[in-house]
Amino acid sequence: GGELRFSGAIDDTIVHVDGSSEIAPSPVQMLSAALAGCMAIDIVDILAKMRTPADSLCIDLAVERAKQTPRRVVSAEMVFTILGNVPEKNVSRAIEMSRETYCSVWHSLQPDIKFQTAFKLNPANEPRGSSPGPEVTDTSYERVSQLMMWRMPTMHT
């Protein structure tokens, strides 16, 4: 009794939210997923427009929340793992363009949030999809591991 679990509809998609994160994401995890998803869409689109599309993109995200109510997000660290024949400068530029110009989710959040990004391009000796992500040592962190992964099909002409 008393569970803080809700379902709703966004257009034709049913979404679930769970205040305790037991059977569905918490609202803060949903917010984190929205930020990662927004940046991923931007980065994949920008790299494609640069004619250097990524084969895959994986995001590891850790967010830190304030210990006092309202326990808002105070920092986020996002590590992108990108596979493909993509120049490092294009990845850096795509991340910068998403963060500074295009990511509407990031620009909707409070501007004092500490936000760090990093990337790994074709990392050696790491199984695909099992990047360790940011190291979290502070107990105030809410960790979201392997938040999302996209595999883009290779285009054959």
C-alpha positions as CSV (number, residue, x, y, z in Angstrom):
1,G,0.0,0.0,0.0
2,G,1.0,3.6,-0.6
3,E,3.3,2.9,-3.5
4,L,4.1,6.0,-5.5
5,R,3.7,4.5,-8.9
6,F,2.0,6.1,-11.8
7,S,1.2,5.4,-15.5
8,G,0.5,7.9,-18.2
9,A,0.4,8.3,-21.9
10,I,2.6,10.4,-24.1
11,D,0.8,10.3,-27.4
12,D,0.3,6.5,-28.1
13,T,3.1,5.4,-25.7
14,I,2.4,4.3,-22.2
15,V,5.0,5.3,-19.6
16,H,5.4,4.3,-16.0
17,V,7.1,6.2,-13.1
18,D,7.9,4.7,-9.7
19,G,9.0,6.8,-6.8
20,S,11.1,4.0,-5.4
21,S,12.5,2.8,-8.7
22,E,11.4,-0.8,-8.1
23,I,9.3,-1.5,-11.1
24,A,9.9,1.6,-13.3
25,P,12.3,4.5,-13.4
26,S,12.0,7.3,-10.8
27,P,11.2,10.8,-12.1
28,V,14.9,11.8,-11.8
29,Q,15.9,8.7,-13.7
30,M,13.4,9.7,-16.4
31,L,14.9,13.2,-16.5
32,S,18.4,11.6,-16.8
33,A,17.2,9.4,-19.6
34,A,15.7,12.5,-21.4
35,L,19.0,14.3,-21.2
36,A,21.0,11.4,-22.5
37,G,18.4,10.7,-25.2
38,C,18.4,14.3,-26.3
39,M,22.1,14.5,-26.6
40,A,22.4,11.1,-28.3
41,I,19.9,12.1,-30.9
42,D,21.8,15.3,-31.5
43,I,25.2,13.7,-31.7
44,V,24.1,10.9,-34.0
45,D,22.4,13.4,-36.3
46,I,25.3,15.8,-36.3
47,L,27.9,13.1,-37.0
48,A,25.7,11.8,-39.9
49,K,25.5,15.4,-41.3
50,M,29.3,15.6,-41.1
51,R,29.3,12.4,-43.3
52,T,31.1,10.5,-40.5
53,P,28.2,8.4,-39.0
54,A,28.8,6.4,-35.9
55,D,28.2,2.6,-35.9
56,S,27.0,2.7,-32.4
57,L,26.7,5.1,-29.4
58,C,26.5,4.1,-25.8
59,I,26.0,6.5,-22.9
60,D,27.0,6.0,-19.3
61,L,25.5,8.7,-17.0
62,A,25.9,9.4,-13.3
63,V,23.9,12.2,-11.7
64,E,24.4,13.7,-8.3
65,R,21.4,14.9,-6.3
66,A,21.4,17.4,-3.4
67,K,21.0,15.7,0.0
68,Q,18.3,18.2,1.1
69,T,14.8,18.5,-0.3
70,P,14.0,19.0,-3.1
71,R,17.0,16.7,-3.9
72,R,17.4,18.3,-7.3
73,V,20.1,17.2,-9.7
74,V,23.3,19.2,-9.0
75,S,25.7,17.5,-11.3
76,A,25.8,15.1,-14.2
77,E,28.7,13.2,-15.8
78,M,28.1,11.6,-19.2
79,V,30.6,9.4,-21.0
80,F,29.8,8.6,-24.6
81,T,31.3,5.4,-26.1
82,I,31.3,5.7,-29.9
83,L,32.2,3.0,-32.4
84,G,32.9,3.6,-36.0
85,N,35.2,5.4,-38.4
86,V,34.6,8.8,-36.9
87,P,37.4,11.5,-36.4
88,E,37.9,12.5,-32.8
89,K,37.4,16.2,-33.7
90,N,34.0,15.4,-35.1
91,V,32.9,13.7,-31.9
92,S,34.2,16.6,-29.8
93,R,32.4,19.1,-32.1
94,A,29.1,17.1,-32.1
95,I,29.1,16.9,-28.3
96,E,29.8,20.6,-28.0
97,M,27.1,21.5,-30.5
98,S,24.5,19.4,-28.7
99,R,25.4,20.9,-25.3
100,E,25.8,24.5,-26.4
101,T,23.1,24.8,-29.0
102,Y,20.7,22.0,-29.7
103,C,19.9,19.9,-26.6
104,S,16.5,21.3,-25.5
105,V,16.5,19.1,-22.4
106,W,19.8,20.4,-21.2
107,H,18.7,24.0,-21.9
108,S,15.5,23.4,-19.9
109,L,17.5,22.5,-16.7
110,Q,18.8,25.0,-14.2
111,P,22.0,26.6,-15.5
112,D,24.0,26.0,-12.3
113,I,24.1,22.2,-12.7
114,K,27.7,21.0,-13.1
115,F,27.7,19.1,-16.3
116,Q,30.8,17.1,-17.6
117,T,31.1,15.1,-20.7
118,A,33.8,12.8,-22.0
119,F,34.0,10.2,-24.8
120,K,35.8,7.0,-25.8
121,L,36.2,6.4,-29.5
122,N,36.6,2.8,-30.6
123,P,38.0,1.8,-27.1
124,A,40.4,-1.1,-27.2
125,N,40.2,-4.1,-24.9
126,E,36.6,-3.3,-23.8
127,P,33.7,-5.5,-24.6
128,R,31.1,-3.6,-26.6
129,G,28.3,-2.4,-24.3
130,S,30.1,-2.9,-21.1
131,S,31.9,0.3,-20.5
132,P,32.4,0.9,-16.8
133,G,31.2,4.5,-17.0
134,P,31.9,7.3,-14.5
135,E,33.3,6.3,-11.1
136,V,30.9,7.2,-8.4
137,T,32.2,7.4,-4.8
138,D,29.9,9.9,-3.2
139,T,26.8,8.3,-1.6
140,S,24.6,11.2,-2.8
141,Y,24.9,10.0,-6.3
142,E,22.0,8.2,-8.0
143,R,23.8,6.0,-10.5
144,V,22.3,5.2,-13.9
145,S,24.5,2.7,-15.6
146,Q,24.4,1.8,-19.3
147,L,21.5,4.2,-19.7
148,M,21.0,3.8,-23.4
149,M,22.5,2.2,-26.4
150,W,21.8,2.7,-30.0
151,R,23.0,0.5,-32.9
152,M,22.7,2.2,-36.2
153,P,22.5,-0.1,-39.2
154,T,25.3,0.2,-41.7
155,M,24.1,1.8,-44.9
156,H,24.9,-0.1,-48.1
157,T,24.8,1.8,-51.4
